[in-house]
């Protein structure tokens, strides 16, 4: 997002009671204007891959209005991290997590909440208990385990560990449940919170994992969409494992209308009501964001 677009959006952002999450579809720390964004808002959160969060960023984050930072890591071992993400230095990420906690302690601050996220997949599920331990050692406040539910291409459904959606995927549920139970034990022993988001069985439910009924998504160019998925043409997989083209959906642009006006457009209101009624609009077909896998709370 450019500084110009942010300045146009700021009057609307300032009115949002829950604050603003500065996560788009990329790495927030790559935005040269992020310090201005953080300093201009009363309460912000964001998700990062953690590579760029060095001591300078840590100090800036702790001394400004950042309420929570989520690190997307998904693995305890470096080899698994590379398998999942393709590139990167997971050891650097773990050091940066510890560095953020060190900065928070130095300034005697309570925020940001440090949250480490783990997408449960066939390739990494055995590392979940160790992931929880490493999160505690690094000084994180919580480890978050959730199912992988956004798919880009056929074949990725084989990594899914939930049931009830794909026709030809039979995950090792016994192994999954054993690892979850072990991770819970390790969390208790290490004194760290372990949050499990979503149920293990996919079924339609009211709402949306991206909070589309209650929060809009503003793209980098100012266009307003219900969620990040509908703003970025993310392909979906049908129960048969076939890829389906991703639609995009926008209801206006902040350069032309304030967010409050766009939010009240009848078509936008109808879209949100459909989600709340458990009847996802056609644009949400095959999206697991409206499934219990992503928004059910198991523990």
N, C-alpha and C positions, 0 to 999 in steps of 0.2 A: 504494500500500500504506500502510495506517495504521501508526502507531507500535505500536499494540497487536498487530497481526498480525505485525509485524517482531519484536517481543519474544518472541512465541510461537515464531517460526521460528528465532530466533537460535541456540538450542542445537543444532539440526540443521545450520544453516549453518556453524557453527564446526567441524563435523566433516568438511566437504567438502574433500578434499585439493587440488582445483584452484581453490578459491575460488568466488566468486559473481559472476555477471554480472547487473548491476542493470538490464537492459533488459527492458521488458515489451512492451507494444504501444502505446507512446506516447513522450513526451519525459521522460526521467528527471529533468532539471533543473527540471521543474515541481513535483516532489514536495518539499514543505517539509521533510520529514524526511530527505531524502537526505544532508545532512551527518552526521546521526546514524548512518545506515546505513554510510556510508564509514568513520567513525571507530570503529565497533564491530566491523568485520570485518578480518581480516588481509590479505586480498587480494581486490580487486574490479576489475571491468572494466565498461564500459557503452558503449552507442552513443548518440550525440546528433545532433540536426540542427545544433547549434553556435550557434544564435542567442543563447542565454542565457549562453554560456560566456565571461563577461567576466573582467577581471583578478582580481576577488575570488574567483570560482570557480576560476580557474587556480591561484592561490596555495593554495587549500584542497585542490585535487586533487593538486598536486605534493607537498605536505607531509603527506599522509596515505597511505593504502595502496592507491592506485589504480594498477594495473599497466598498464592500457592504456585508451585512449579512442579509439573509432572515430567518425569524422565521416561521416555519410551526406550526400554532396553531389551526386554523379551528373552534374555538368556543370562546364565551365570558364567558360562565358559566362552572364551573368545572365539573358538572354532564354531560354536553354534551361532554366535552373534553374526559372524561372517556368512554363514550359510543362510541365515534369515534375511540379513540386510544387504549382503553383497559386498560391502566394504565398511571400513570404520575401525576404530580402536576402542574396544570395550573397556580395556584397562584405564584408558584416559577418562572415559565416562565415569567409571567408579571413583576415580580420583577427584573428578569435578563435583560429584555428589558430596563427597566428604568435605571438599573445599567450601561448598555452599553452607553446609552445616557448621563448619568452623567459623565462617563469617557471621552466621546468625548468632552463634554463641558469643563471639567477640563483641558484637553490638548489643548483646543481651536482649535480642528480639524474639518475639514469639512467631513471627512470620518471615518468610513464606513457609507454609506447610510443604514438606518435601515428600513427594509421592513417586514411587517407582512402579512402573507398569509392566505387566507380563502378559502377553497374549498367549493363551494356552493352545499349543499345537502338538501334533504327533511328534515333531522333531525336537521339541524342547521340554515336554512335560516332566521328564525325569529330573530336570534341573530346578523345578519349582521350589522344593524344600531348601536347597542351597541358596537359591535366589533370595529367599526370605532372610536367611542368615546373613548374606552379604549386605542386604539392604539395612539390616539392623546395625551391622558393623560400620557401615558408611555414615550412619547417623540419620537415616531417613525416618520419617514419622509413620509411614505406612507403605506396605506393598499391596498392589492391586492386581488381582488375577481376573482375567476376563477372556471370553471366547473370541477367536478370530472370526469375524462375521462380514468383513468387507473383502470381496474377492475380485481380482482383476482378470484372471484367465482360467480356462478349463484346466483341471489337474490340481489346482490349489485346494479344492474341496477335500482332497485326501488328507489334508492336514487338520481338518475339523475334528473336534473332540466332543461335539454335541450330536444328539440324535433328533429325529423327528422332522428333518427337512430333506436331506439328500436321499435319493432312491437307492444309490449303490455304495453308500459309505457306511461301514460298520466299525466305528472307533472302539478302541480297547477301553471300555468304560471302567473296568475293574482297575486297570492301571491308573487311569485318570483319578478315580475316587481315592485310591491309595495315596497318590501324590498330594492330593488336596488335603487329605487327613494328616499326612505327615507334615505338610507345610503349616497347617494350623497348629500342630504341636510345637514345631520349631518357632513359630511366631510367639506363642505363649512363653516358651523358654527364653527367647531373646528379648521379650518385652516390647515387641513392635506390633502394630495393628496390621491385620491381614483382612483386606476387603475382597469379597467375591462378588463380582457384578454379573448378573445374568443367571438364568437357570441352565441346566444341562440338557433340557429338551426344548426344541424350538416349537413354538406355537404362536399364532397371531395374538396380539394384545394391544390395548389402547396406548397411544403415546408414540414416542420416537426416541431412539438412543441419543440423538442430537438435540433433544428438547425443542424440536421444531414447533410444537404447539405454544410454547411460552417464550422462546428466544429466537430472533432472526439471525441469519448468517449474512454478514456483509463481506462481499468479495473484495479483492484488492483494488478493483476499479470502481467500487462504490455500488455495484449492483447488489440488490437484496434478494436472497434466496431463502427457502425454508431451512436448508441445512447444507453442510459442506459437500455432501454427496451429489445433491442436485445442482450444485454450483460448478462441479468439475468433471462431469461426464464419466463417472466411475462405473465401469461395466458390472453387471450382476450375473450371478449364475442361477439357473433354474434348478429345481429339484433333480432334474436329469443330468445336471452338470454342464449344461450348454450355456455359452456366454450370450448375453443379450445387450444390444446397444444401450448406452446410457443417455437418457434425456437430460436436458438442463431445464431449470425453471427459475425465472426471475419475475418479481412483481414491481420493479421500479429501480431507480438509481438515485442515490443521495445527492448527486449533483443537480438533480431536477426537482426532487421533493424530499422533505424531511422524513425521517424514519417513522415518526408518528403517523404521518399521512399514508405512507406505504403500508404500514401495519394494519390499517383499517380499510384497505381496499376490499370490497366484497368478495372477490375471488380468493384473496389471501385468507380472509376470515373463514370462508367455506372450506378451504384446504385444511386449516387447523382443526376445525370442528370435525372433519372426517377422521383425522388421526385420533382425536380424543374419543370418538365414538367407536374406535376399533375397525374402521372401514377405510384403509389407506387409499388415497387417490391413485389413478392409473399410473402416474409418474413414479409411484413407489413400488410398482410391481417387482417382485423378486428381491426386494431390499429387506435384509434381515434386521434393519434398524427398527422396524415395527414388530419385532419378535421378542418373546420372552428371553431369548438367548442374550440379547443386548440390554434390556431394560428391567428384567426381573431381578429382584434382589434375593439371593439365596442365603447370605450370611455375612 
